[in-house]
Amino acid sequence: MPTSLFDADFQTIFDAAKNAAGQANGPFPSPPDWRDQWIYFLMVDRFNNKTALPRHQPFDDPSFSDFQGGEFSGVADKLPYLKKLGVGAIWLSPVLKNLKFDPIYHGYGIHNFLRAEPRFADDPEKADDELRALVDATHAHGIYIIFDIVLNHTGSVFTYLCDANDENCKRTGGSESRFSDNIRTVRWRDGDGVPRPQFGSVESIPTPSLDSVIWPKELQKDDFFRRQGGTKPGPDDTIGDFASLKQMLTADADLQRFLIRAYQYVIARYDVDGFRIDTLRYLKGDLPRLFGNSIREFAEQIGKKNFFTFGEVFDAQAEQDIARFIGRNTNDKSDLVGVDAAVDYPLFNALKAVAKGFSAPTALVNMFHFRKQIERDVLSSHGEATRFFVTFLDNHDVKERFRFIEPGQEHKFDDQVTLAFGCLYALPGIPCIYYGTELGLSGRGNDEAVREAIWGRPGGFDENNFFYKEFRKIALVRANRPSLRYGRFYFRPISGNSHDFAISSLQPGVLAFSRILNDEETVIVAKCRRQVWSIVGYYRGRTAQPAEHSISRALQQQGHTCGTLCSTPDWNGNCAGGGRRNWQRPIADNSRRTPALRGADIRALADYRNDLNLRASRAASCSESFRPRLANPQLTISHFRLRRDTRSGNGTAVNIAPYLIRR
């Protein structure tokens, strides 16, 4: 195995990948468009071991923070399960080697940037080969692989000499220290994790162990590390270590060059298809742009013409920071295009609250309007960067899963899950599901609570689980609707009297939006109230004539409001013509109206209950105006049936069950 970026065996891997580009036995080609995929994010240690139960019980103990025993082979064993679910790409938590004496099961404490983690292998000596075998098996199932990578920091490769009054430093044995304006005295660890007083400089350690310090050897330079302790007090929280994880000085040009070359090797050695970049906003010296561009060009060189990179930007100013770190601003002089996309925390914050009933749909609309202003000039290698953001509703960092279980009423809020993820799959971006969400996991409280050893749950990987089956249906709807993957995106104003239209400002409210692609429009209406329904209407074909319609939803009784969907909204959410004119595409800007959409039409589910043999006896209490003028349309409606809603401190409960109904 190589220990240097310039070893002969390192170069052999590089050359082999380049020489095999485009050949049948060469690197696995990229997808033509990543929006055709959706991503399944799993933590390797917590996903599956095909031969042993989790080392600690219960499987979801929120106080356990050590290795549970998940392995590469365990992931490979569940590829048929993931393929059946509809997964297009798997995002693996970090798989590169961490320090053997450190129980960092999540993998974000890398110390060897070339080798695979031995604890994830059946045979630790063959970890590199087993990781490559997992990638090859995944590709054989038609699924792509994304590695979670780290550039900002390493594992706890050294300790600090503690100040007399630094109790946390003493308690952690020098692994953590408060921030200092000056470089602190450090002691590098040996292969057993023992800090050696004589190891004050990594450059002076004779023959360091492969289980200590940092590898490849080009990274073994003191000046590559900040060595000032934890987070610096003040407004900039990107300076300093992450607890025991040691920050590197990523503005250093040599360090940048070595990290880029190391991760190019990772692509060549393991045939990976994309990178998720941890702590992207912490990187200095224009590294996000340099790294993204260099990785893309190397991948193109070996035949991966659409290698995908997306970064984590997790803070209160996420939208503004995303614009700083993603792609290329058209006002910049540089020709380099950086990281392709971001993990979509702004959407997570907005959509979760709307779907649970804590916020009105106007909050989501405002988020997208703000995004349009902030990121107007940002382009990625794919074009408009925001169309490729990786969207999600729970993950390993947000300390609670989306599903909420109320004690004594286990399924009371299950309906929120399918409603929210149905909307997620219809909104712009590349949807991402966190492992276990498809099985109804509901941990909350801390990091460990949402990092369950899933193969230890009662029932295991149950393909008859309600959520698994519904997520599979939702994924099929997206796969069968090009407009949901590529279409332009507009919010739809609604009305309670068919005359006054606006984006819903109620809490909870009605979320309505369209995805439009050429002559195809998909309209999503998600209403979070009692006896609610969400309908996705779909017409296709140039021969159909425009339709006049209004939608009246739900019950006026018991506090419900009948609603009409605006057929002629403008960009600001106003409705022209009272919603009774031919359905038109929304105004793209303040001066230009696009042509009328051919064949676009939505019908209330109540009007279809006879034709489609559905029972919605209570949904017809509001009057329905519907006057179609269609020339033999081929109609496909994917409707999301929502059951009764209840209110509690956790939001609004709804249920979504997608179907394909052909007439």
C-alpha positions in Angstrom: 0.0 0.0 0.0 1.3 3.5 -0.7 2.5 5.7 2.1 3.6 8.6 -0.2 1.7 10.6 -2.8 4.6 9.8 -5.2 5.2 6.1 -4.5 5.5 3.9 -7.5 2.4 1.9 -6.5 0.5 5.1 -6.0 1.3 6.2 -9.5 0.4 2.8 -10.9 -3.1 3.3 -9.6 -3.3 6.7 -11.2 -2.0 5.5 -14.6 -4.3 2.4 -14.6 -7.4 4.6 -14.2 -6.3 7.0 -16.9 -5.4 4.3 -19.4 -8.7 2.4 -18.9 -10.9 5.5 -19.3 -13.9 4.8 -21.5 -13.2 1.1 -21.7 -15.5 -1.7 -20.4 -13.1 -2.5 -17.6 -12.4 1.2 -16.9 -13.8 3.5 -14.2 -17.6 3.3 -13.8 -19.1 6.2 -15.9 -21.1 9.0 -14.2 -24.8 9.4 -14.6 -25.8 11.8 -17.3 -27.8 13.9 -14.8 -27.6 13.5 -11.0 -31.2 14.6 -10.7 -32.3 11.3 -12.1 -31.0 9.7 -8.9 -32.0 10.1 -5.2 -29.5 9.4 -2.5 -29.6 7.1 0.5 -27.2 8.2 3.3 -26.0 5.6 5.7 -23.4 5.3 8.5 -21.3 2.3 7.8 -20.8 1.3 11.5 -24.5 1.6 12.2 -26.0 0.0 9.1 -25.4 -3.7 8.9 -23.3 -6.7 9.9 -24.4 -9.8 8.1 -22.9 -12.2 10.6 -23.3 -10.6 14.0 -25.7 -8.5 16.1 -24.7 -5.0 17.2 -22.1 -5.2 20.0 -24.3 -3.1 22.3 -28.0 -3.4 23.1 -30.4 -1.8 22.8 -29.7 -1.0 19.2 -30.8 2.6 19.6 -29.2 3.4 23.0 -28.6 7.2 22.9 -25.8 6.9 25.4 -23.6 4.6 23.4 -20.9 6.2 21.4 -18.5 3.4 20.4 -18.3 1.0 17.4 -21.3 -1.3 16.9 -19.7 -3.5 14.2 -21.2 -2.4 10.9 -19.1 -3.5 7.9 -18.6 -3.0 4.2 -19.9 -6.5 3.6 -23.0 -5.6 5.6 -23.8 -2.8 3.2 -23.2 -5.1 0.2 -25.5 -7.6 1.7 -28.4 -5.1 1.6 -27.9 -3.8 -1.9 -31.0 -5.7 -3.2 -33.1 -4.1 -0.4 -31.8 -0.6 -1.4 -32.3 -1.3 -5.1 -35.9 -2.3 -4.5 -36.5 0.9 -2.5 -35.5 2.8 -5.6 -32.1 4.1 -4.4 -30.0 5.7 -7.1 -26.9 6.5 -5.1 -25.5 5.6 -1.7 -23.7 8.2 0.4 -21.4 6.4 2.8 -20.2 8.1 6.0 -16.3 8.5 6.0 -14.6 5.2 5.0 -11.0 6.2 5.3 -8.7 5.1 8.1 -9.2 6.6 11.6 -6.8 6.2 14.5 -7.1 2.6 15.9 -7.1 3.7 19.5 -9.9 6.2 19.0 -13.5 5.0 19.1 -14.7 7.5 16.5 -17.2 5.1 14.8 -18.6 7.9 12.6 -15.3 8.1 10.7 -14.7 11.9 10.7 -11.3 11.6 12.4 -9.3 10.5 9.4 -5.5 10.1 9.9 -4.7 8.1 6.7 -6.1 9.7 3.6 -5.2 6.7 1.3 -6.4 3.6 3.2 -9.8 2.2 4.1 -10.9 1.8 7.7 -9.8 -1.7 8.9 -12.7 -1.9 11.5 -15.2 -1.9 8.6 -13.6 -4.9 7.0 -14.1 -8.7 7.5 -10.3 -8.9 7.2 -8.6 -5.7 8.5 -5.6 -6.4 6.4 -7.7 -6.4 3.2 -9.8 -3.3 4.0 -8.8 -1.5 0.8 -9.9 -4.4 -1.3 -13.1 -4.9 0.6 -14.1 -1.3 0.1 -13.4 -1.6 -3.6 -15.5 -4.8 -3.7 -18.4 -2.9 -2.1 -18.2 -0.2 -4.7 -18.0 -2.7 -7.6 -21.0 -4.6 -6.2 -23.0 -1.3 -5.8 -22.2 -0.4 -9.4 -23.3 -3.9 -10.5 -26.7 -3.1 -9.0 -26.9 0.1 -11.1 -26.3 2.3 -8.0 -23.7 5.0 -7.6 -21.4 5.6 -4.6 -20.6 8.9 -2.8 -17.9 9.1 -0.2 -18.1 11.5 2.7 -14.7 13.2 3.0 -12.9 15.6 5.3 -10.5 18.4 4.4 -10.6 20.6 7.4 -9.3 18.4 10.2 -7.8 15.0 11.2 -8.2 12.7 14.1 -6.6 13.3 17.6 -3.1 12.8 16.3 -1.5 14.9 19.2 -2.4 16.2 22.6 -1.9 19.6 24.1 0.2 20.6 27.2 -2.6 21.9 29.4 -2.8 25.2 31.1 -3.1 25.1 34.9 -6.7 26.3 34.9 -7.9 24.4 31.8 -10.0 21.7 33.4 -11.4 20.4 30.2 -7.9 19.9 28.8 -7.0 18.0 31.9 -10.2 15.9 31.9 -9.5 14.8 28.3 -5.9 14.1 28.8 -4.9 17.0 26.6 -7.0 15.8 23.6 -9.0 19.1 23.9 -7.8 22.6 24.9 -9.2 26.1 25.0 -8.2 28.3 22.2 -4.9 30.2 22.4 -3.8 33.2 20.3 -0.4 31.5 20.1 0.7 28.0 19.0 0.5 25.6 21.8 3.0 23.0 22.9 1.9 19.6 21.6 2.9 16.0 22.0 2.3 13.6 19.0 0.8 10.2 19.8 2.5 6.9 19.1 0.7 3.9 17.5 -1.0 3.0 20.8 -2.3 6.5 21.3 0.2 7.5 24.0 1.4 11.1 23.7 5.2 11.1 23.8 7.1 14.0 25.3 9.9 13.6 22.8 7.4 13.8 19.9 7.0 17.6 20.0 7.3 17.8 16.2 5.9 15.3 13.8 8.9 16.0 11.5 11.3 14.7 14.1 9.6 11.3 14.8 11.8 8.5 13.6 9.9 5.9 11.6 6.4 6.8 12.8 3.9 3.9 13.1 1.3 3.5 10.3 -1.3 3.6 13.2 -0.2 7.1 14.3 0.4 10.6 13.1 -1.0 11.5 9.6 -0.5 9.8 6.3 0.6 10.1 3.5 3.9 11.2 4.7 3.8 14.5 2.7 1.2 15.7 5.3 3.6 15.2 8.2 4.5 18.8 8.6 3.9 20.8 11.8 3.0 24.0 9.9 0.0 22.2 8.3 -1.7 22.1 11.7 -3.2 25.1 13.6 -2.2 23.8 17.1 -4.1 26.5 19.0 -6.8 24.4 20.6 -10.6 24.7 20.4 -12.9 27.2 18.7 -11.7 30.7 18.8 -14.1 33.0 20.7 -15.8 35.7 18.5 -17.9 35.9 15.4 -15.8 33.5 13.3 -16.5 30.0 14.5 -14.5 28.3 11.7 -11.1 28.7 13.5 -10.0 26.0 15.9 -10.3 22.3 16.5 -13.6 20.3 16.6 -13.3 19.0 20.2 -10.4 16.4 19.8 -10.3 16.6 16.0 -7.3 18.7 15.0 -7.8 21.5 12.5 -5.4 21.9 9.5 -4.4 25.2 8.0 -6.1 24.7 4.7 -4.9 28.0 3.3 -1.4 26.5 2.9 -0.8 25.9 -0.9 1.3 22.8 -0.3 -1.3 21.3 1.9 -4.0 22.0 -0.6 -2.0 20.3 -3.4 -1.4 17.2 -1.3 -5.0 16.9 -0.2 -6.2 17.2 -3.7 -3.8 14.6 -5.0 -4.8 12.2 -2.1 -8.5 12.4 -3.0 -7.7 12.0 -6.7 -6.1 8.7 -5.6 -9.2 7.8 -3.7 -11.3 8.2 -6.9 -8.8 6.1 -8.9 -8.4 3.4 -6.3 -12.0 2.9 -5.2 -13.9 4.1 -8.3 -16.2 6.4 -6.3 -18.7 8.6 -8.2 -19.0 11.6 -5.9 -17.8 13.4 -2.8 -19.8 15.0 0.0 -17.4 17.4 1.6 -17.6 17.8 5.4 -17.3 21.3 7.0 -17.0 23.1 3.7 -17.3 26.6 5.1 -14.3 26.1 7.4 -11.9 25.7 4.4 -9.6 28.7 3.8 -7.5 30.0 0.9 -10.1 29.4 -1.9 -9.7 25.6 -1.3 -13.4 24.8 -2.1 -13.0 26.2 -5.6 -9.5 24.7 -6.2 -10.6 21.3 -4.8 -13.9 21.2 -6.7 -12.3 22.1 -10.0 -9.3 19.8 -9.6 -11.4 16.8 -8.6 -13.8 17.4 -11.5 -10.9 17.7 -14.1 -9.2 14.5 -12.8 -12.5 12.6 -12.9 -13.1 13.7 -16.5 -9.6 12.6 -17.3 -10.4 9.0 -16.2 -13.9 8.9 -17.9 -16.1 10.1 -15.0 -17.6 13.0 -16.9 -20.1 14.1 -14.3 -18.4 13.5 -11.0 -20.6 15.1 -8.3 -19.3 17.1 -5.3 -21.5 18.7 -2.7 -20.6 20.4 0.6 -21.9 20.8 4.1 -22.6 24.4 5.0 -24.4 24.2 8.4 -24.9 27.5 10.2 -27.3 30.3 10.8 -26.2 32.1 7.5 -26.3 29.0 5.4 -27.8 30.6 2.3 -25.2 33.4 2.1 -22.4 31.0 2.9 -23.5 28.5 0.3 -23.3 31.3 -2.3 -19.7 31.9 -1.2 -18.5 28.4 -1.4 -20.4 26.7 -4.2 -19.7 26.8 -7.9 -18.5 30.1 -9.5 -19.9 33.6 -9.1 -20.4 35.1 -12.6 -18.9 38.3 -11.2 -15.6 36.6 -10.3 -12.6 36.9 -12.6 -11.5 33.3 -12.1 -12.5 30.6 -14.7 -12.5 27.9 -12.1 -15.8 26.3 -11.0 -15.7 24.9 -7.5 -17.9 22.4 -5.6 -21.1 21.6 -7.5 -23.8 21.9 -4.9 -24.6 22.0 -1.2 -26.5 20.0 1.4 -29.7 22.0 1.6 -30.0 23.1 5.2 -32.1 26.2 4.3 -34.8 23.9 2.8 -34.6 21.5 5.7 -35.2 24.3 8.2 -38.2 25.7 6.2 -39.9 22.5 4.9 -39.7 20.6 8.2 -41.6 23.4 10.0 -44.2 23.8 7.3 -44.9 20.0 7.0 -45.3 19.7 10.8 -47.6 22.7 11.0 -45.3 25.0 12.9 -44.9 27.4 10.0 -47.1 28.7 7.2 -46.2 27.9 3.6 -45.2 31.5 3.2 -42.0 30.6 5.2 -41.0 28.2 2.4 -41.9 30.6 -0.3 -39.8 33.3 1.4 -36.8 30.9 1.7 -36.9 30.3 -2.1 -37.3 34.0 -2.9 -34.3 34.8 -0.7 -32.3 32.0 -2.3 -33.1 33.4 -5.8 -31.7 36.8 -4.7 -28.6 35.5 -2.9 -27.6 32.9 -5.5 -28.7 34.6 -8.7 -25.1 34.9 -10.0 -23.9 31.4 -8.8 -23.3 28.8 -11.4 -21.9 25.2 -11.0 -20.6 22.9 -13.6 -24.2 21.8 -14.2 -25.6 25.2 -14.7 -27.8 26.7 -11.9 -26.3 25.3 -8.7 -29.5 25.3 -6.7 -31.2 22.7 -8.9 -28.7 20.1 -7.7 -28.7 20.8 -4.0 -29.0 17.7 -1.9 -32.3 18.0 0.0 -33.2 16.2 3.2 -35.5 16.2 6.3 -33.2 14.4 8.8 -29.6 13.3 9.0 -26.8 12.4 11.5 -26.2 15.9 12.7 -29.6 17.4 13.5 -30.2 15.4 16.6 -33.7 14.3 15.9 -35.3 12.2 13.2 -38.3 13.6 11.3 -40.8 11.1 12.6 -42.2 11.8 16.1 -43.8 9.2 18.3 -46.1 10.3 21.1 -46.0 8.0 24.1 -49.1 5.8 24.1 -50.0 6.8 20.5 -47.2 5.3 18.4 -48.7 6.1 15.0 -50.4 9.3 15.7 -48.0 11.4 13.7 -46.8 8.9 11.1 -48.8 10.8 8.5 -46.4 13.7 8.7 -43.5 11.6 7.4 -45.1 10.6 4.1 -46.5 14.0 3.5 -43.2 15.7 4.0 -41.2 13.3 2.0 -43.7 13.4 -0.8 -43.2 17.1 -1.0 -39.4 16.7 -0.7 -39.3 14.4 -3.8 -41.4 16.9 -5.8 -39.3 20.0 -4.9 -36.2 21.0 -6.9 -33.0 19.2 -6.0 -31.7 15.7 -5.4 -33.6 14.1 -2.5 -31.7 12.3 0.2 -33.1 9.8 2.7 -31.2 9.1 5.9 -30.9 5.4 6.7 -33.7 4.1 8.9 -36.2 6.8 8.0 -37.7 4.3 5.5 -38.3 2.0 8.5 -39.9 4.6 10.8 -37.0 5.2 13.2 -37.8 8.1 15.5 -34.7 8.8 17.7 -34.1 12.3 19.1 -32.1 14.1 21.7 -28.5 13.9 20.7 -26.2 12.6 18.0 -26.2 9.0 19.2 -30.0 8.9 19.3 -30.2 9.3 15.5 -27.3 6.9 14.8 -29.0 3.6 15.6 -27.5 0.2 14.8 -30.4 -0.4 12.4 -29.8 -4.1 11.8 -30.5 -4.7 15.5 -34.0 -3.3 15.4 -36.9 -5.7 15.8 -37.9 -6.8 12.4 -34.6 -5.8 10.8 -34.8 -4.6 7.2 -38.6 -5.2 6.8 -39.7 -4.6 3.2 -43.3 -4.8 4.4 -42.8 -1.9 6.7 -45.4 0.9 6.0 -42.8 3.6 5.5 -40.6 1.4 3.2 -43.6 0.7 0.9 -44.8 4.3 0.8 -41.3 5.7 0.2 -40.9 3.2 -2.7 -44.2 4.5 -4.2 -43.1 8.1 -3.8 -39.8 7.4 -5.5 -41.6 5.7 -8.4 -43.8 8.8 -8.8 -40.6 11.0 -9.1 -39.0 8.5 -11.5 -42.0 8.5 -13.8 -42.3 12.3 -13.9 -39.6 14.1 -15.7 -41.1 17.4 -14.6 -40.4 16.5 -11.0 -36.7 16.1 -11.8 -36.0 18.8 -14.3 -39.0 21.1 -14.4 -39.2 24.8 -13.6 -40.6 25.6 -10.2 -43.4 27.9 -9.2 -45.5 28.4 -6.1 -49.3 28.5 -6.6 -51.4 31.0 -4.8 -54.7 29.7 -3.4 -58.0 31.2 -2.4 -60.9 30.4 -0.1 -63.5 32.3 -2.2 -62.2 31.8 -5.8 -61.4 35.5 -6.1 -58.8 36.6 -3.6 -55.5 34.7 -4.1 -52.3 34.5 -2.0 -49.7 32.1 -0.7 -51.2 30.4 2.3 -50.2 32.3 5.5 -52.1 30.0 7.9 -50.3 27.8 10.4 -50.8 25.0 9.3 -51.7 25.9 5.8 -51.9 24.7 2.2 -48.7 24.3 0.2 -49.2 24.4 -3.5 -46.5 24.4 -6.2 -45.9 23.4 -9.9 -43.1 21.8 -11.8 -43.3 22.6 -15.5 -41.3 20.9 -18.3 -42.3 21.8 -21.8 -45.9 20.5 -22.2 -45.9 18.7 -18.9 -47.0 20.2 -15.6 -47.1 18.5 -12.3 -49.0 20.4 -9.5 -48.5 19.4 -5.9 -51.1 20.5 -3.3 -50.4 19.6 0.3 -53.0 20.7 2.8 -52.4 20.1 6.5 -55.8 20.2 8.1 -58.6 17.9 9.0 -59.7 15.4 6.3 -56.9 16.7 4.0 -55.7 15.6 0.7 -52.7 16.2 -1.4 -53.1 15.8 -5.1 -50.5 15.6 -7.8 -52.1 16.2 -11.2 -50.4 15.4 -14.5 -51.3 15.9 -18.1 -49.2 15.3 -21.1 -49.7 15.8 -24.8 -49.9 18.7 -27.2 -53.3 17.8 -28.5 -55.1 18.6 -25.3 -56.8 22.0 -25.1 -56.4 24.3 -22.1 -58.7 23.7 -19.2 -60.7 26.0 -17.0 -61.1 24.9 -13.5 -61.0 25.7 -9.9 -60.3 23.4 -7.0 -62.4 23.4 -3.8 -60.9 21.3 -1.1 -61.8 20.1 2.3 -64.8 20.9 4.5 -66.3 24.2 5.4 -67.8 22.6 8.5 -65.7 22.2 11.6 -63.5 25.2 10.7 -62.3 24.0 7.3 -61.9 26.4 4.4 -62.7 25.6 0.8 -59.8 26.4 -1.5 -59.3 27.3 -5.2 -56.0 26.9 -6.9 -54.9 30.0 -8.8 -54.5 29.3 -12.5 -52.7 32.5 -13.5 -50.3 33.5 -10.7 -47.5 35.9 -11.2 -44.0 35.6 -9.6 -45.0 37.7 -6.6 -47.9 35.4 -5.7 -50.7 37.5 -7.1 -53.5 35.9 -9.1 -54.7 37.5 -12.4 -58.3 37.0 -13.6 -59.6 35.5 -10.4 -58.4 32.0 -11.2 -61.1 31.4 -13.8 -59.2 31.8 -17.0 -57.3 29.3 -19.1 -54.5 27.7 -17.1 -51.2 29.6 -17.8 -47.7 29.2 -16.7 -46.7 31.7 -14.1 -44.8 34.9 -15.0 -41.1 34.1 -15.2 -40.3 37.8 -14.4 -42.2 41.0 -14.1 -42.4 41.7 -17.8 -42.9 38.4 -19.7 -45.8 35.9 -19.6 -45.2 32.5 -20.9 -47.7 30.8 -23.3 -50.7 28.9 -22.0 -49.8 25.4 -20.8 -51.4 22.8 -23.1 -53.4 20.1 -21.3 -52.6 21.2 -17.8 -55.4 20.3 -15.4 -56.1 19.4 -11.8 -59.3 17.9 -10.5 -60.4 17.6 -7.0 -60.3 14.0 -5.8 -64.0 14.2 -4.9 -64.8 14.6 -8.6 -62.9 11.5 -9.4 -64.3 9.2 -6.8 -66.8 7.5 -9.2 -64.5 7.3 -12.2 -61.6 6.0 -10.2 -63.7 3.9 -7.8 -62.4 5.8 -4.8 -64.4 6.6 -1.8 -64.2 10.2 -0.6 -67.6 10.7 0.8 -66.8 13.5 3.1 -64.6 15.4 0.7 -67.5 16.7 -1.4 -69.0 19.1 1.1 -67.5 22.1 -0.7 -68.8 23.0 -4.1 -66.6 22.1 -7.0 -66.4 24.0 -10.3 -64.9 22.0 -13.1 -65.3 22.6 -16.8 -62.7 20.7 -18.8 -62.2 21.1 -22.6 -59.9 18.3 -23.4 -59.3 16.4 -26.6 -58.9 12.7 -25.6 -56.1 13.4 -23.0 -54.1 10.6 -21.6 -54.4 11.2 -17.9 -52.2 10.1 -15.1 -52.9 11.3 -11.7 -50.7 10.5 -8.8 -52.6 11.5 -5.7 -51.5 11.5 -2.1 -54.3 10.5 0.2 -54.1 12.2 3.5 -56.0 10.9 6.5 -57.5 12.8 9.5 -55.3 15.5 11.0 -54.8 16.0 14.7 -52.9 18.8 16.5 -50.5 18.6 19.4 -47.3 20.2 20.4 -45.5 18.4 17.6 -47.4 19.8 14.8 -50.0 18.6 12.3 -50.5 14.9 11.6 -51.1 13.9 8.0 -50.8 10.7 6.0 -49.7 10.4 2.4 -50.1 7.3 0.3 -49.2 7.8 -3.4 -50.9 5.8 -6.1 -50.7 5.8 -9.9 -54.2 6.0 -11.4 -54.7 5.7 -15.1 -57.9 6.6 -16.9 
